Amino acid sequence: MRLITIIFFTALFTTQGYCQGTISANRNEILLNGLWEFEQTSDAFPPASFTRTCPVPGLIHMARPVIDDYKTFFLKPDYVENIDSHNLLELDYIPKYSWYRKKVYLPDTLAGHEAVLVLKKSQFVTHVFINGFDMGGSISCYTPIAVHVSKALKYGAENEILVRVGDRAWLPASAAGSVDKEKVHYLPGIWDDVSLAFTGKFHLQDVLAVPSANDSSVTIKLRVRSFYPSQVLYGDPMNDTAKIVLAIREKSTGKVMATREYFTRIRRDNSSVTEQKLTWNEIRLWSPDSPFLYEVVAAIFDGGSRSDMTSRSFGMRDFTIDGKYFKLNGENLILRGTNITLHRFFEDPECAGLPWDSAWVRKMLI
């Protein structure tokens, strides 16, 4: 049985390196973080030239040379002002479009794959252009933006990725843009990781692990995006069959604890949700004193070929409320701590890139 498990896990993790650059161990993914060309315009047309750079992730206050409104955003008054609240629509500057540009060479070996550009977080009113093609936009500010960009990419050539970000004042009421009466300025920008993921026709859009320590199980929920064309003519297929392979392993040791293989129906040109419950013996519970982690590795196959694979970490624990008490794994838990007004901190000129400095964040929190 142990030999079978080893063979299964080795096959699951066998992968090819398709592209130069930063490639993840799970799927073919190019991380696009770093310095991007940057410029601002007063209208929605791209700038004639880019005279600045700005780090991604970050916000527009990190652009160099600094933006024209930098002193307005970070004005420090000479006296104390007693203001009850701020109205986000009472602006002391003229809103502009912020443009990010990145040029990426893609080798011929990636041709034939489906490509998804992922911006984990960007604010406000984000729009993507690839090689001059309009790929669509999003009003999401705190959740990932995933854009299917396959048709616009060139292989064996350089590609221009252009991202336009709007101002908070332009965000529609239906968007989760946040309103904070103690904030004066809302700074736009791409403030989380950006990557290009290359997969087959089935793309693992989301993977969620829902643990239950009480019965030693975890429910794995998958959202699968199909890039097969939707039904056009009568008789054309509307769905396809995909094989899902799941493995639960200890994150620190890689020891496989449970596996599952099953088939599911995926709706074409759409997102489909599927889930499976896995159990195993001798689980190790997660707690603040012993933050032991497991990892679920999910792979999806189209016919005999692997289409995509990714992983997520999780801890085995039950968190419940019993009257006025919180309980972790059945024991009373006293929560101590506070919250951090992160988006107010962005208005501090000394903020700079500290929120994206992992060592600084850990030191501050601990």
N, C-alpha and C positions, 0 to 999 in steps of 0.2 A: 504493500500500500504506500509506503514511504517513497519508493522508487517512482511509482505512478505520479505521485504528487509533485516530485521534483521535475519530472519530465513535463508535466502540465504547466508548471510555473515558468520553466525555462522557455517553453514555446510561447507563453503569454507575453513574456517580456522581450522576446527577440524582436529587434527593431533596426532599421537602417538609418544612417545619418544622411539626410537628403541635401542638406544645405550648409554652407559655411556660416559661421556666426554662433550665436548662443542657441543651442538646441536643447529642448527638454528631454528627459529620459523616457517620457511616456509617449507623447505624440510628436509629430513633426511641427515644431513651433519655433518661430523666430521672435525673440524679444526685441522690441524697438525702443526701449528706454534709452535715455541719454539726451544729448543736445540736439534740438530741432531748430531749423531756421524759423524765424518769427517776425511777424509784422502786424500792424493794425491799420484798418481802413474805416472810413466813415460810412461807406456803403457796402453792399453785399458782394461786390466784385473783388476778385483776388488782387493783391498788390502787384504793381509793375515790377517791384524788386523787393528783396528781403534784406534789411539792414541790421537785423538783430538776431540773437539766438536766445532760446529759452529751454531749460531742462524739463524733461518729462520723466517721472511725474513732477508736478510743481504747479504754481499758479503764475499769472502774468506779472506779478511783482518781482519775479526772479529773472525777467528778461534783461539782457545786457546788449547795448546800452539801455538804460532804464526807459520805460515808456513815458510819453509826454505827461500823463496824469499822475506820475509817481508821487510827486509832492502833495497833490490833492488827496490821494488815498492815504498818505501817511503824514498828514499835517498834525503837528503837535502844537496846540495852542499855548500861548504865553501865560494863560490864566485858567483857573478851574471854571468849567462850564457846568451849570446845573440844568440838564435837559432831561425831562421826564421820559421821553421815548423818541425814537427816530422813525420816520416814515420812509420806507425803502424807495418810494416813487418820487420823493423830494431830492432830486439829484443836484450835486454841485459840480458835475462834469457832464460832458457830452458822450453818451454811450457809443462804443465802437465795436467793430468786429475784430476778433483776434484770430490770426491765421498761423497755423503750424504746418511746416513742410519738411518731409523726410524723403530722401531718395534711397531706394533699396534695390540692389542687384539680386535677381532671382535666377538660379541656374536652370538649365534645360531639364535636369533630372526631376524638377518639381512639376513639370507640365503634365496635365492629365489629372491632377488632384483638385479637389474643391478647396477654396481658400476663404477663411473668415477673419476679418479684422476685428479684434476685440479691444475696446477701450473700457477698462474696468470701472472707471468713474471719470466723468467730464461734466463741467458746468460752465455755461448754461446754453441750451439750444444748440446742439452739436450737429454738424453736417460734414459728410465725408465725400471727397472727390478722389478718384484714382485715375491717373493718366488722362485727366480732363473729363472723365465720365462722372456724372452725378450718381452716387451710390446710395443716397438717402440720408435721413437725419433722425434725431431722437431728442426728446425733452427729458430723458432720464438724467438725474444729477447724482444719484447715490447707488445706482445699480448698473451692472455692465451693459455696454452697448455692443452688440454683435452684428456686423455687417457682412453679408455675403458678397465677395468682391471678385470671384473667379473670372467673370467675363471681361473684366477691365485690365487684368494683369498681363504682362509680357514676360516671356521666359528667355533666358540667355541675353537679357537686357536690363537696363536700369528702369525702375518704376518710381513715379512721383506720387507720394501720398500727401494729400492736402486735407487738413482738418480745420473747419471754421467753427469758432465758438462765439456765441452771442453774449449779451449782457443780461444780468438778472432782471432788469426792468422789462425785458422782452419775453420773459417766460410766461406761458399761458397759465391761467388759474388752475387748470386741471393737473399741472405738474407739481411734484413734491419738491418745491424749491426752498422751503423753510422761510419763516419770517421771524426775525429776532429784533425786538424793539430796542435792544441795547447795541445792535450793530449799526455802524454808519455806512460802510461800504462792503459790497459783496463782490469779491474778486473772482473773475472767471478763470478757467484754465483746465488743462488735462491733469488731474490730480491723482491718478493711479496708473498702473502698468498698461502698456500698449503692446499688443503682439499680433503676429500673423500665424494662424494655425492652418495646417494643410492636412486634409483627411480624404477619405473616400466619400461616396454618396451619403453615408450615414455619419452624422456628426453628433458626438455626445455633448449636448449643449449644457446640461446641468447634471450633477451627481450629488445626491443628498443621502447621508447616513443618519438614520433615526434609531438610536440605541435603546434597548430595554434591559437594564441589568437584572430586573426581577426574574425574567425568564431566559436570561443568557442569550439574547438574540439581537440582531440589528436588521432593520428594514432598509433596503437600498432602493431609492427611488431615482429613476433616470428619465430625463427629458431628451429625446432623440429628435434631431432635425434632419429631415430627408431632403436631399437636393435633387431627387428624381423629379422630372417634370410632372405636373398635375395632369389629370385626364383632360384631353382635348377632344378626341373623337369617341363616338360611342364604341364601347368594347375595349378601350384603352384601360390598362390597369390603374386602379386607384390606390392600391396598397402593395407592399412588398413584405417578405418574410426576412427577418434578421435574426442571427444567433447572438445571444448575449452570454459572455463568460465573466463571472465574478469571482474574486478571490479576496479573502480577508487575511491579513498578515499582521504580525507584530511589527510596528514601525522601526523599533530599535534593532531587532534581530533579523527581520525578514522571514521569520518562521510562519508558514502557512497554517491557519487555524480552521478555515472552512472554504469550500468552493461550491459553485453552482453554475450549471450550463443549461440554458433554455432558449426556446424560440418565441418570437413575438411578432405581431403585425405592426408595420410602420406605415402611416398614411403619407402618400407622396406630396412633396412640396408643402410640408406642414410639420408641426411639432407633435410628437406622440409621447405619452407618459407610460412607463412600465415600472413595476416594482417586484421585489422578491425578498423573502425573509430567510435569513441564515442564522443558524445556531451552532454553538460549539461548547465543549466542556471546559471547565477550569478557566473561566474568564478572570481577567485582572481589572479591578475597578479603578476608575479615575477619581482622584481627589486632589485638592490643592497641595496636600503634603506628598502625594504620589501621583503626579500627572502622567500616568502611563497611557500611551497612545497606540491605537490600531490604525490600519490603513486599508481602505477598500480599493482594489484595482479593478476597473471595469473596462472590458474590451467588447467591441461590436463587430460582427463579421457580416459581410455581404457575399453570399455564396461561400467560396472557400478562402476569400481574402479578408484580412483584417482591415476594417474601414477606419476605425479610430480607437484610441485607448487613452485613459486618463486615470487619476487617482485622487482620493480625498482622505484626510486624516480625521479621526474621531476618537472620543474617549467613551468607555462603557460606564454610564452613570444614569441614575434616575434623579430628577430634580422635581420636587413636588411642593405644594403648599398645604399645610395642615393647620387650619385656623389662622393664628397670627404668626405661625412659625414656617420657615422654609426648611425643607428636608433634602439632604443629599444622601442618596443610597439608604434612606430610611432613618438617618440620624439628623437631629436638629443642627441647623447651620446658622451661625450669626454672620450676617453680611456686614463687612466694614469697608468703608471706602468713600469715594466721592465721584463726581463727574468732572469732565474737562470741557470747557467751552472752546473747543478747537477752532471753530470758525471765527470766533472773536480774536483768537491768538493770531490768525492770519493777518489781522490789521496792524499788528505790532511790527514796525520796520526791522526789529531785531529777530523776527521770526525766520526770515530767509528760507533756507531749506531744511531747518531742524525737524519739522514733522515727518520728513522722509529719510532722516538719519536714524537707522535702526539702533545704533549704539546709544545715541542721545535719548531716544524714546524709552529704551529699557532702563537707562539710568534714572530718568525722571520718574517713571512709574514705580520702580523698585526702591 
